């Protein structure tokens, strides 16, 4: 019986987000790390039991970043886009192990904010005010 190093899956609660010169901290949730390749399936006459698959293109899901409202750097970036001052930014999303070492990392390219949702405010609640920023981008890769 061979013995080896055990490799457990990483936890999703310890991660970090970096967007070029924007210091981003305190994200509570990141979603949209997704890629989908579109295909076209065709059958040709005389081959009734064979379906051919042709690659049409690949689409990247929009990234959704949620964090507690603190500074205005993300808001300022989107506000500039709204007013025609478009600046695309690249960045990374990293999963860290229990001591803070990066163990998996995805890079997104040429992102631009396309949606911002402000916090839900409720005087009878003591939860953190959370903002949500949605980014469209030109690609995702992993190292």
HELIX and SHEET records of a PDB file:
HELIX    1   1 UNK A   73  UNK A   82  1                                  10    
SHEET    1   A 6 UNK A  15  UNK A  19  0                                        
SHEET    2   A 6 UNK A  89  UNK A  96 -1                                        
SHEET    3   A 6 UNK A 102  UNK A 117 -1                                        
SHEET    4   A 6 UNK A 130  UNK A 136 -1                                        
SHEET    5   A 6 UNK A  63  UNK A  68 -1                                        
SHEET    6   A 6 UNK A  27  UNK A  31 -1                                        
SHEET    1   B 4 UNK A  15  UNK A  19  0                                        
SHEET    2   B 4 UNK A  89  UNK A  96 -1                                        
SHEET    3   B 4 UNK A 102  UNK A 117 -1                                        
SHEET    4   B 4 UNK A 140  UNK A 142 -1                                        
SHEET    1   C 2 UNK A  35  UNK A  42  0                                        
SHEET    2   C 2 UNK A  52  UNK A  60 -1                                        
END                                                                             
